[in-house]
Amino acid sequence: MNKKTVKDIDLKDKKVLVRCDFNVPMDENQNITDDTRIKAALPTINYLLEQNCKVILCSHLGRPKGEVLPEFSLKPVAKELSKLLGKDVVMANDVVGEDAKQKAENLQNGEVLLLENLRFHREETDNDPEFAKKLASFGEVFVNDAFGTAHRAHASTEGVTKYLPAVSGFLIEKELKFLGDAISNPERPFMAILGGRKVSDKIGVIESLLEKVDVLLIGGAMAYTFFKAMGYGVGDSICELDKLDLAKELMQKAKDKNVKFMLPVDTKVGKEFDPNTESKVVKNSEIPNGWEGFDIGTETIKIYSEELQKAKTIIWNGPLGLSEFEQFAVGTNSIAKVLADLDAVKIIGGGDSAAAIEKAGLADKFTHISTGGGASLEFLEGRKLPGIEALLDK
């Protein structure tokens, strides 16, 4: 992905519109509970300030679906950003309305303005050309640094590039480098760990990875669809009955491609969906009726850990169990600890697995943690990301 970055264009004293990913989690009192995504935008923002730019930031938060809802306001982000930058960030009360226009006009070099939540306008997700044009009118150059939304052709990711020269920020550059290198030129053995709920969510990724990896390790609820396809009972576990033939095909494809396809050999099952439910570990072929699989078992943790010791490149997407409940987070946390100590390129593909690594306090032990769950999945599938495609080529 040979795209121009902020370093490849003259930005001195320019008005720069920057698409960030400030879609951060908040509690019911609008306190930000994890500022990882805000911190990830700092290198690009600081670079633009060093170039004496007028910096106009925009982002979405949550899914207000075109309604102006105070709980989705970016005001808490402006506050946090001011703290992190050590300078006041001006907050606009709207996106392309009078307040935003006025504040953008009054902005001085070396100052930062944050527009209100893009998704307060339906035109954002509809990629409405008029809305994109209004947004673009704030800048002379557009910088996209929101990898998490790069797989969507929205007004603020793809639409504005029709009206402004568009380049990537440092975060997107980093994402493309690490994910791109891992896929196109990995040091081998190259292994992928895939978890999550459904096979259907990951079909494209599994098919794409079977062309590239040496070993594929499966965990999470999607394992039960494979067990069922092998003729095992799965009790009350999540299982996609309409995907059994597909599961068989994927296992056969792995065989044909000489890819080691690893499934759990045992499972930690629970009586009900409750953090304190009764639980036990059973063989993968012996899940009892009335019980549900929630995590990989102790033997699987041991086998997977031994296999991963041989890896030189690892991509991990999706938790291996119900990691939000402590007693079913053992598989995910155990594998995370094993990877933390490995001397290998270790990439976490965003989403819930990234959250689990952060929660375990192991983030600094990984080569790269992607900020975009859906975007990194589509990238791993080999699909084109509209928000990246629209940027200028080097």
C-alpha positions, 0 to 999 in steps of 0.5 A: 500500500504505497500511499503518501503520508504527512511526510510526503507533502508540504503542510507548513502553515496549512489548514489541515482537516484530520479524520481521527478515530476517537470512538472511545468507550465511556461510562454512564457519566461520560468518563472515558474508560480507555484513551488508547485511541486518543493517544494513538492520534497524538503523533500525527497531531503533534507533527502538524502542530510542529508544521505550524498548521491550523488543525481541524479534527473530526471523528465519530463516536458510537452510533447516534444514527443521525440524531444529536444525542448528548451522550454521544458528544465528543466534548469529553474527548476534547477535554482529554485531548487538551490534557494530553496535548498540553494545550486547549482544544477548541470544541465546535458545537456542531459539525458543518454548522455556523459554530464550526464555520466560525471557529474554523475561520478564527483558528490560528496557526498552531491551534486545534479545533475538534468538530462535533460527532460526525454521525450526528448527520446521516449524510456522514454514513451515506457519504453524501457529496454535499456534506463531504464538500462542506467538511472539506471546505475547512481544510486545504489538505486532508489527512486520514488517520482513522484506520478503524473506519478505513473499511467504510466509504463515508463522507469523512473517509472517502467523500472528502478526498474528492475535494482535497489532496489526501494523505495518511497520518502516522497511525494508518502508515503504521497499520499498513506497514505491520499488517502488510508486512505480516501478510505479504512477507512474514518470517516463518513459521507464520501462525494465525489464532482466530477466535470470536463467535461465528465462523460466518464472520471470519470465512473470508479471513480463514480462506485468505489465511489458509493461502498464507499461514503454516498453522491456523489455531481456532478458538472461541465459540466458532470452534463448536461449529467445527465440532458439530461438523465433525459429528460431535454433540455441542450441548447448548453451545453457539453453533451455526447449523447452516455452516457445517458444510462450509466448516468441513470444506475449510478443514479439507482446504487446510489439508489440501494446502498442507496447513496445520489446522488446530481445534481445541481438544477440550472445552470449559463448559458452563451451566448458564451465561453467568459469570459465577455459573458452575463450570467444568472441563470436558473433552471436545467430543463430550460436551454434555446436553444442557451445558455450553462451551465458554472457553478452551480447556487446560489441555488445549492451552498446553498444546497451543502454547507448545505450538506457538513457541515455534512461531516467528510471525503471529496474527491474533484476531478474536478472544478464545473464550468468553473473556469478559467473564473471569472464569472463562478468560483463562484461555485468552489470558494464558495464550496472551502471556505465552505470546508476550514472552515470545521472540516473534512478530506478534500482531493483534488484529483489533477488537475484543482481542486487543481489549483483552490484551490491554486488560491483561496489561500486556500491550507493550509486549506486542509488536503491534496492536491494530486500532481497527477490528473490522478494518484489520479483518478486511485487510487480512481478507485482502479486501480493498479499504475505501478510506485507504484506496482514496489517498494519493499514491506515492 
